[in-house]
Structures are given as C-alpha cells and as structure tokens.
Amino acid sequence: MYRILVACRAGVGSSLILKIKMNQVIEENNLPIVIEHSNLDGVPGFNGDAIFTLSDVAQELKESYPDRYIVGIKNIIDKADLLAKMRQFLADKEQK
C-alpha cells in the first residue's frame, strides 16, 4: 500500500476537495493507495511515497524537496486526470 499526502497552503479548501476526489478514484479503481491530508506544515515530517498538491504549490515544493515525488494537479475535480496521475505514480514506483 502506497501513502500519498494531499496538501495545500491552509489544508482546508482545495486539498480537502482533492482528497475527497482522489479517494473516490481510489475506491472506484481499487488502487493500492492511502491518502493522508495536511497543510504545507505537514510536508517536512511526511515520510510516505508521494505528495499531490496544486500545480503552483508543486513547483515550490519541488524546489524545496527535490528528492520527493511531487505531483501538481491543475483541476482538482477532474477524476480522469487524477486517475491518470495516480496510475503514472504507481507505474513509476513499480519500476523502482
């Protein structure tokens, strides 16, 4: 089971919606992923497999944490895009 952190600046708006949508996609597709949720303060202590966040925040996080697997999301309610990005994450992890 892979652990993904969903985070945004405050941890109450967009990341909460993203968490809900990602959990729907995970359930619908039986993906081996567990979602955790936080604001950006939770990023340094997170030792899971990936961080999914908004595209603009992802750019900042990639600069601060170049060794982390970080995914930027443009449309937090586009389930097809979320599924594609989660499948890419799983494929990348399987290759390692």
A tleap script that builds the chain and sets N, CA, C and O, in Angstrom:
source leaprc.protein.ff14SB
mol = sequence {
  NMET TYR ARG ILE LEU VAL ALA CYS ARG ALA
  GLY VAL GLY SER SER LEU ILE LEU LYS ILE
  LYS MET ASN GLN VAL ILE GLU GLU ASN ASN
  LEU PRO ILE VAL ILE GLU HIE SER ASN LEU
  ASP GLY VAL PRO GLY PHE ASN GLY ASP ALA
  ILE PHE THR LEU SER ASP VAL ALA GLN GLU
  LEU LYS GLU SER TYR PRO ASP ARG TYR ILE
  VAL GLY ILE LYS ASN ILE ILE ASP LYS ALA
  ASP LEU LEU ALA LYS MET ARG GLN PHE LEU
  ALA ASP LYS GLU GLN CLYS
}
set mol.1.N position { 0.848 -1.173 0.000 }
set mol.1.CA position { 0.000 0.000 0.000 }
set mol.1.C position { 0.895 1.238 0.000 }
set mol.1.O position { 1.817 1.350 0.808 }
set mol.2.N position { 0.614 2.154 -0.905 }
set mol.2.CA position { 1.375 3.395 -1.005 }
set mol.2.C position { 0.668 4.505 -0.242 }
set mol.2.O position { -0.561 4.553 -0.183 }
set mol.3.N position { 1.468 5.398 0.344 }
set mol.3.CA position { 0.929 6.532 1.087 }
set mol.3.C position { 1.184 7.817 0.306 }
set mol.3.O position { 2.312 8.110 -0.091 }
set mol.4.N position { 0.108 8.575 0.096 }
set mol.4.CA position { 0.192 9.866 -0.595 }
set mol.4.C position { -0.328 10.947 0.341 }
set mol.4.O position { -1.385 10.803 0.954 }
set mol.5.N position { 0.428 12.027 0.438 }
set mol.5.CA position { -0.014 13.195 1.180 }
set mol.5.C position { -0.660 14.172 0.207 }
set mol.5.O position { -0.080 14.512 -0.824 }
set mol.6.N position { -1.855 14.616 0.543 }
set mol.6.CA position { -2.526 15.674 -0.209 }
set mol.6.C position { -2.434 16.928 0.647 }
set mol.6.O position { -2.893 16.946 1.789 }
set mol.7.N position { -1.840 17.970 0.090 }
set mol.7.CA position { -1.604 19.172 0.882 }
set mol.7.C position { -1.829 20.439 0.063 }
set mol.7.O position { -1.654 20.455 -1.155 }
set mol.8.N position { -2.219 21.494 0.762 }
set mol.8.CA position { -2.256 22.835 0.167 }
set mol.8.C position { -1.801 23.798 1.250 }
set mol.8.O position { -1.458 23.378 2.355 }
set mol.9.N position { -1.798 25.063 0.944 }
set mol.9.CA position { -1.252 26.044 1.890 }
set mol.9.C position { -1.951 25.999 3.254 }
set mol.9.O position { -1.288 25.910 4.287 }
set mol.10.N position { -3.270 26.061 3.259 }
set mol.10.CA position { -4.008 26.094 4.525 }
set mol.10.C position { -4.494 24.715 4.964 }
set mol.10.O position { -4.698 24.482 6.156 }
set mol.11.N position { -4.679 23.803 4.015 }
set mol.11.CA position { -5.127 22.458 4.352 }
set mol.11.C position { -6.613 22.328 4.610 }
set mol.11.O position { -7.053 21.341 5.200 }
set mol.12.N position { -7.402 23.313 4.177 }
set mol.12.CA position { -8.840 23.242 4.449 }
set mol.12.C position { -9.717 23.344 3.208 }
set mol.12.O position { -10.870 22.914 3.247 }
set mol.13.N position { -9.226 23.884 2.133 }
set mol.13.CA position { -10.072 24.105 0.962 }
set mol.13.C position { -9.785 23.150 -0.163 }
set mol.13.O position { -10.366 22.069 -0.255 }
set mol.14.N position { -8.876 23.570 -1.020 }
set mol.14.CA position { -8.611 22.794 -2.237 }
set mol.14.C position { -8.052 21.410 -1.942 }
set mol.14.O position { -8.392 20.453 -2.637 }
set mol.15.N position { -7.212 21.282 -0.939 }
set mol.15.CA position { -6.642 19.963 -0.661 }
set mol.15.C position { -7.685 19.013 -0.086 }
set mol.15.O position { -7.597 17.804 -0.297 }
set mol.16.N position { -8.662 19.535 0.630 }
set mol.16.CA position { -9.726 18.679 1.149 }
set mol.16.C position { -10.591 18.153 0.002 }
set mol.16.O position { -10.961 16.980 -0.011 }
set mol.17.N position { -10.909 19.015 -0.951 }
set mol.17.CA position { -11.662 18.578 -2.131 }
set mol.17.C position { -10.838 17.569 -2.927 }
set mol.17.O position { -11.365 16.552 -3.379 }
set mol.18.N position { -9.554 17.848 -3.097 }
set mol.18.CA position { -8.673 16.929 -3.816 }
set mol.18.C position { -8.619 15.575 -3.116 }
set mol.18.O position { -8.654 14.539 -3.779 }
set mol.19.N position { -8.536 15.567 -1.808 }
set mol.19.CA position { -8.521 14.315 -1.046 }
set mol.19.C position { -9.792 13.517 -1.300 }
set mol.19.O position { -9.730 12.311 -1.540 }
set mol.20.N position { -10.935 14.174 -1.251 }
set mol.20.CA position { -12.214 13.501 -1.473 }
set mol.20.C position { -12.260 12.894 -2.874 }
set mol.20.O position { -12.643 11.735 -3.035 }
set mol.21.N position { -11.875 13.666 -3.881 }
set mol.21.CA position { -11.899 13.174 -5.271 }
set mol.21.C position { -10.906 12.032 -5.468 }
set mol.21.O position { -11.217 11.050 -6.142 }
set mol.22.N position { -9.718 12.156 -4.887 }
set mol.22.CA position { -8.734 11.084 -5.025 }
set mol.22.C position { -9.225 9.808 -4.352 }
set mol.22.O position { -9.036 8.716 -4.889 }
set mol.23.N position { -9.849 9.929 -3.190 }
set mol.23.CA position { -10.390 8.748 -2.523 }
set mol.23.C position { -11.490 8.088 -3.351 }
set mol.23.O position { -11.597 6.862 -3.371 }
set mol.24.N position { -12.302 8.887 -4.030 }
set mol.24.CA position { -13.328 8.324 -4.913 }
set mol.24.C position { -12.673 7.520 -6.033 }
set mol.24.O position { -13.099 6.405 -6.334 }
set mol.25.N position { -11.642 8.088 -6.647 }
set mol.25.CA position { -10.934 7.411 -7.742 }
set mol.25.C position { -10.264 6.132 -7.237 }
set mol.25.O position { -10.297 5.101 -7.909 }
set mol.26.N position { -9.666 6.203 -6.066 }
set mol.26.CA position { -9.009 5.027 -5.479 }
set mol.26.C position { -10.018 3.903 -5.264 }
set mol.26.O position { -9.753 2.753 -5.615 }
set mol.27.N position { -11.169 4.230 -4.692 }
set mol.27.CA position { -12.204 3.224 -4.453 }
set mol.27.C position { -12.760 2.671 -5.754 }
set mol.27.O position { -12.934 1.459 -5.885 }
set mol.28.N position { -13.040 3.535 -6.712 }
set mol.28.CA position { -13.619 3.106 -7.992 }
set mol.28.C position { -12.682 2.208 -8.790 }
set mol.28.O position { -13.137 1.375 -9.573 }
set mol.29.N position { -11.378 2.374 -8.595 }
set mol.29.CA position { -10.389 1.643 -9.388 }
set mol.29.C position { -9.551 0.669 -8.564 }
set mol.29.O position { -8.617 0.055 -9.079 }
set mol.30.N position { -9.889 0.534 -7.291 }
set mol.30.CA position { -9.213 -0.409 -6.402 }
set mol.30.C position { -7.690 -0.229 -6.437 }
set mol.30.O position { -6.945 -1.192 -6.617 }
set mol.31.N position { -7.244 1.011 -6.263 }
set mol.31.CA position { -5.820 1.321 -6.298 }
set mol.31.C position { -5.199 1.109 -4.917 }
set mol.31.O position { -5.855 1.361 -3.906 }
set mol.32.N position { -3.957 0.654 -4.855 }
set mol.32.CA position { -3.298 0.397 -3.575 }
set mol.32.C position { -2.688 1.661 -2.969 }
set mol.32.O position { -1.477 1.747 -2.763 }
set mol.33.N position { -3.544 2.629 -2.691 }
set mol.33.CA position { -3.104 3.941 -2.211 }
set mol.33.C position { -3.948 4.344 -1.007 }
set mol.33.O position { -5.164 4.150 -0.984 }
set mol.34.N position { -3.276 4.909 -0.010 }
set mol.34.CA position { -3.938 5.504 1.143 }
set mol.34.C position { -3.602 6.988 1.137 }
set mol.34.O position { -2.446 7.368 0.952 }
set mol.35.N position { -4.609 7.818 1.337 }
set mol.35.CA position { -4.427 9.270 1.312 }
set mol.35.C position { -4.331 9.814 2.727 }
set mol.35.O position { -5.120 9.459 3.603 }
set mol.36.N position { -3.349 10.683 2.933 }
set mol.36.CA position { -3.253 11.480 4.149 }
set mol.36.C position { -3.448 12.935 3.735 }
set mol.36.O position { -3.237 13.290 2.575 }
set mol.37.N position { -3.849 13.771 4.682 }
set mol.37.CA position { -4.195 15.153 4.362 }
set mol.37.C position { -3.541 16.099 5.363 }
set mol.37.O position { -3.490 15.820 6.561 }
set mol.38.N position { -3.041 17.229 4.848 }
set mol.38.CA position { -2.381 18.194 5.723 }
set mol.38.C position { -2.270 19.539 5.011 }
set mol.38.O position { -2.541 19.661 3.817 }
set mol.39.N position { -1.865 20.535 5.780 }
set mol.39.CA position { -1.426 21.777 5.147 }
set mol.39.C position { 0.071 21.620 4.860 }
set mol.39.O position { 0.636 20.557 5.117 }
set mol.40.N position { 0.706 22.643 4.341 }
set mol.40.CA position { 2.118 22.529 3.967 }
set mol.40.C position { 3.047 22.296 5.156 }
set mol.40.O position { 4.172 21.829 4.977 }
set mol.41.N position { 2.596 22.611 6.355 }
set mol.41.CA position { 3.417 22.354 7.539 }
set mol.41.C position { 3.662 20.857 7.745 }
set mol.41.O position { 4.626 20.474 8.407 }
set mol.42.N position { 2.799 20.013 7.183 }
set mol.42.CA position { 2.955 18.574 7.338 }
set mol.42.C position { 3.934 17.944 6.364 }
set mol.42.O position { 4.294 16.778 6.525 }
set mol.43.N position { 4.369 18.684 5.366 }
set mol.43.CA position { 5.254 18.133 4.335 }
set mol.43.C position { 6.612 17.683 4.895 }
set mol.43.O position { 7.041 16.572 4.584 }
set mol.44.N position { 7.301 18.491 5.702 }
set mol.44.CA position { 8.625 18.063 6.164 }
set mol.44.C position { 8.611 16.737 6.938 }
set mol.44.O position { 9.555 15.954 6.826 }
set mol.45.N position { 7.577 16.479 7.706 }
set mol.45.CA position { 7.519 15.269 8.504 }
set mol.45.C position { 6.902 14.076 7.802 }
set mol.45.O position { 6.872 12.981 8.363 }
set mol.46.N position { 6.418 14.259 6.608 }
set mol.46.CA position { 5.766 13.165 5.877 }
set mol.46.C position { 6.823 12.256 5.270 }
set mol.46.O position { 7.705 12.721 4.547 }
set mol.47.N position { 6.740 10.977 5.558 }
set mol.47.CA position { 7.724 10.042 5.017 }
set mol.47.C position { 7.081 8.984 4.131 }
set mol.47.O position { 7.574 7.860 4.035 }
set mol.48.N position { 5.979 9.350 3.485 }
set mol.48.CA position { 5.291 8.438 2.584 }
set mol.48.C position { 5.902 8.449 1.193 }
set mol.48.O position { 7.073 8.785 1.014 }
set mol.49.N position { 5.093 8.077 0.216 }
set mol.49.CA position { 5.587 7.825 -1.134 }
set mol.49.C position { 5.465 8.994 -2.106 }
set mol.49.O position { 6.251 9.089 -3.049 }
set mol.50.N position { 4.501 9.883 -1.898 }
set mol.50.CA position { 4.297 10.983 -2.846 }
set mol.50.C position { 3.495 12.089 -2.196 }
set mol.50.O position { 2.836 11.894 -1.175 }
set mol.51.N position { 3.569 13.260 -2.815 }
set mol.51.CA position { 2.777 14.412 -2.399 }
set mol.51.C position { 2.015 14.903 -3.622 }
set mol.51.O position { 2.612 15.204 -4.656 }
set mol.52.N position { 0.700 14.982 -3.497 }
set mol.52.CA position { -0.142 15.541 -4.545 }
set mol.52.C position { -0.659 16.880 -4.042 }
set mol.52.O position { -1.151 16.984 -2.919 }
set mol.53.N position { -0.545 17.901 -4.880 }
set mol.53.CA position { -0.939 19.244 -4.479 }
set mol.53.C position { -1.309 20.041 -5.728 }
set mol.53.O position { -1.251 19.517 -6.840 }
set mol.54.N position { -1.679 21.276 -5.551 }
set mol.54.CA position { -1.993 22.145 -6.691 }
set mol.54.C position { -0.720 22.451 -7.471 }
set mol.54.O position { 0.376 22.454 -6.912 }
set mol.55.N position { -0.873 22.704 -8.749 }
set mol.55.CA position { 0.280 22.889 -9.632 }
set mol.55.C position { 1.238 23.975 -9.161 }
set mol.55.O position { 2.453 23.781 -9.186 }
set mol.56.N position { 0.701 25.121 -8.728 }
set mol.56.CA position { 1.587 26.207 -8.305 }
set mol.56.C position { 2.347 25.842 -7.028 }
set mol.56.O position { 3.516 26.198 -6.878 }
set mol.57.N position { 1.700 25.151 -6.130 }
set mol.57.CA position { 2.358 24.711 -4.896 }
set mol.57.C position { 3.390 23.630 -5.211 }
set mol.57.O position { 4.451 23.580 -4.590 }
set mol.58.N position { 3.078 22.770 -6.173 }
set mol.58.CA position { 4.010 21.699 -6.550 }
set mol.58.C position { 5.340 22.270 -7.011 }
set mol.58.O position { 6.396 21.739 -6.665 }
set mol.59.N position { 5.302 23.333 -7.780 }
set mol.59.CA position { 6.550 23.956 -8.243 }
set mol.59.C position { 7.408 24.408 -7.072 }
set mol.59.O position { 8.620 24.188 -7.065 }
set mol.60.N position { 6.790 25.032 -6.094 }
set mol.60.CA position { 7.519 25.486 -4.908 }
set mol.60.C position { 8.098 24.299 -4.136 }
set mol.60.O position { 9.252 24.330 -3.708 }
set mol.61.N position { 7.284 23.251 -3.962 }
set mol.61.CA position { 7.733 22.084 -3.202 }
set mol.61.C position { 8.879 21.357 -3.907 }
set mol.61.O position { 9.797 20.860 -3.254 }
set mol.62.N position { 8.827 21.294 -5.232 }
set mol.62.CA position { 9.897 20.628 -5.974 }
set mol.62.C position { 11.232 21.334 -5.779 }
set mol.62.O position { 12.282 20.692 -5.770 }
set mol.63.N position { 11.190 22.648 -5.625 }
set mol.63.CA position { 12.420 23.400 -5.363 }
set mol.63.C position { 12.938 23.131 -3.953 }
set mol.63.O position { 14.145 23.014 -3.741 }
set mol.64.N position { 12.030 23.036 -3.000 }
set mol.64.CA position { 12.420 22.816 -1.605 }
set mol.64.C position { 12.739 21.355 -1.295 }
set mol.64.O position { 13.563 21.068 -0.427 }
set mol.65.N position { 12.090 20.438 -2.003 }
set mol.65.CA position { 12.245 18.997 -1.741 }
set mol.65.C position { 12.503 18.247 -3.046 }
set mol.65.O position { 11.644 17.494 -3.506 }
set mol.66.N position { 13.666 18.443 -3.640 }
set mol.66.CA position { 13.930 17.842 -4.956 }
set mol.66.C position { 13.960 16.308 -4.951 }
set mol.66.O position { 13.836 15.688 -6.008 }
set mol.67.N position { 14.122 15.699 -3.791 }
set mol.67.CA position { 14.180 14.239 -3.712 }
set mol.67.C position { 12.811 13.593 -3.512 }
set mol.67.O position { 12.713 12.367 -3.480 }
set mol.68.N position { 11.762 14.385 -3.379 }
set mol.68.CA position { 10.408 13.869 -3.161 }
set mol.68.C position { 9.678 13.682 -4.484 }
set mol.68.O position { 9.959 14.375 -5.462 }
set mol.69.N position { 8.742 12.743 -4.507 }
set mol.69.CA position { 7.871 12.525 -5.663 }
set mol.69.C position { 6.674 13.452 -5.469 }
set mol.69.O position { 5.820 13.206 -4.617 }
set mol.70.N position { 6.621 14.516 -6.264 }
set mol.70.CA position { 5.595 15.547 -6.115 }
set mol.70.C position { 4.820 15.682 -7.414 }
set mol.70.O position { 5.399 15.782 -8.496 }
set mol.71.N position { 3.491 15.683 -7.287 }
set mol.71.CA position { 2.614 15.774 -8.448 }
set mol.71.C position { 1.758 17.024 -8.326 }
set mol.71.O position { 1.118 17.248 -7.299 }
set mol.72.N position { 1.747 17.834 -9.372 }
set mol.72.CA position { 0.906 19.020 -9.418 }
set mol.72.C position { -0.398 18.735 -10.135 }
set mol.72.O position { -0.408 18.118 -11.201 }
set mol.73.N position { -1.487 19.179 -9.556 }
set mol.73.CA position { -2.822 18.979 -10.112 }
set mol.73.C position { -3.391 20.334 -10.517 }
set mol.73.O position { -3.411 21.270 -9.718 }
set mol.74.N position { -3.854 20.432 -11.763 }
set mol.74.CA position { -4.458 21.683 -12.230 }
set mol.74.C position { -5.951 21.740 -11.938 }
set mol.74.O position { -6.460 22.774 -11.506 }
set mol.75.N position { -6.657 20.637 -12.171 }
set mol.75.CA position { -8.109 20.599 -11.982 }
set mol.75.C position { -8.428 19.539 -10.935 }
set mol.75.O position { -8.404 18.345 -11.233 }
set mol.76.N position { -8.724 19.966 -9.721 }
set mol.76.CA position { -8.875 19.038 -8.604 }
set mol.76.C position { -10.143 18.193 -8.669 }
set mol.76.O position { -10.302 17.276 -7.863 }
set mol.77.N position { -11.040 18.471 -9.594 }
set mol.77.CA position { -12.254 17.661 -9.697 }
set mol.77.C position { -12.282 16.804 -10.960 }
set mol.77.O position { -13.277 16.128 -11.220 }
set mol.78.N position { -11.224 16.820 -11.737 }
set mol.78.CA position { -11.139 16.018 -12.956 }
set mol.78.C position { -10.669 14.601 -12.600 }
set mol.78.O position { -9.469 14.339 -12.507 }
set mol.79.N position { -11.628 13.700 -12.403 }
set mol.79.CA position { -11.302 12.354 -11.948 }
set mol.79.C position { -10.482 11.571 -12.966 }
set mol.79.O position { -9.669 10.730 -12.584 }
set mol.80.N position { -10.681 11.831 -14.244 }
set mol.80.CA position { -9.890 11.135 -15.274 }
set mol.80.C position { -8.424 11.538 -15.183 }
set mol.80.O position { -7.536 10.695 -15.306 }
set mol.81.N position { -8.172 12.809 -14.969 }
set mol.81.CA position { -6.798 13.280 -14.821 }
set mol.81.C position { -6.176 12.750 -13.530 }
set mol.81.O position { -5.012 12.351 -13.518 }
set mol.82.N position { -6.937 12.746 -12.460 }
set mol.82.CA position { -6.433 12.203 -11.194 }
set mol.82.C position { -6.076 10.733 -11.345 }
set mol.82.O position { -5.035 10.292 -10.858 }
set mol.83.N position { -6.929 9.976 -12.013 }
set mol.83.CA position { -6.645 8.560 -12.238 }
set mol.83.C position { -5.374 8.390 -13.057 }
set mol.83.O position { -4.537 7.546 -12.734 }
set mol.84.N position { -5.221 9.176 -14.107 }
set mol.84.CA position { -4.022 9.090 -14.944 }
set mol.84.C position { -2.763 9.395 -14.123 }
set mol.84.O position { -1.750 8.711 -14.263 }
set mol.85.N position { -2.827 10.410 -13.280 }
set mol.85.CA position { -1.648 10.780 -12.483 }
set mol.85.C position { -1.347 9.736 -11.409 }
set mol.85.O position { -0.181 9.471 -11.116 }
set mol.86.N position { -2.375 9.149 -10.827 }
set mol.86.CA position { -2.140 8.102 -9.836 }
set mol.86.C position { -1.596 6.834 -10.499 }
set mol.86.O position { -0.732 6.158 -9.939 }
set mol.87.N position { -2.100 6.517 -11.683 }
set mol.87.CA position { -1.566 5.356 -12.405 }
set mol.87.C position { -0.119 5.582 -12.814 }
set mol.87.O position { 0.685 4.651 -12.771 }
set mol.88.N position { 0.226 6.799 -13.210 }
set mol.88.CA position { 1.618 7.112 -13.544 }
set mol.88.C position { 2.499 6.967 -12.314 }
set mol.88.O position { 3.601 6.425 -12.396 }
set mol.89.N position { 2.020 7.447 -11.177 }
set mol.89.CA position { 2.745 7.298 -9.919 }
set mol.89.C position { 2.992 5.818 -9.620 }
set mol.89.O position { 4.110 5.429 -9.282 }
set mol.90.N position { 1.954 5.001 -9.743 }
set mol.90.CA position { 2.089 3.565 -9.471 }
set mol.90.C position { 3.065 2.910 -10.441 }
set mol.90.O position { 3.870 2.069 -10.041 }
set mol.91.N position { 2.997 3.292 -11.713 }
set mol.91.CA position { 3.923 2.735 -12.710 }
set mol.91.C position { 5.365 3.122 -12.387 }
set mol.91.O position { 6.271 2.294 -12.490 }
set mol.92.N position { 5.575 4.369 -11.999 }
set mol.92.CA position { 6.909 4.830 -11.626 }
set mol.92.C position { 7.440 4.061 -10.414 }
set mol.92.O position { 8.617 3.702 -10.374 }
set mol.93.N position { 6.589 3.811 -9.442 }
set mol.93.CA position { 7.001 3.084 -8.233 }
set mol.93.C position { 7.304 1.623 -8.553 }
set mol.93.O position { 8.222 1.040 -7.976 }
set mol.94.N position { 6.544 1.030 -9.464 }
set mol.94.CA position { 6.764 -0.362 -9.845 }
set mol.94.C position { 8.099 -0.544 -10.548 }
set mol.94.O position { 8.705 -1.612 -10.456 }
set mol.95.N position { 8.563 0.478 -11.248 }
set mol.95.CA position { 9.824 0.407 -11.989 }
set mol.95.C position { 11.031 0.430 -11.077 }
set mol.95.O position { 12.112 -0.014 -11.463 }
set mol.96.N position { 10.858 0.942 -9.870 }
set mol.96.CA position { 11.995 1.067 -8.944 }
set mol.96.C position { 12.215 -0.190 -8.154 }
set mol.96.O position { 13.129 -0.250 -7.333 }
savepdb mol mol.pdb
quit
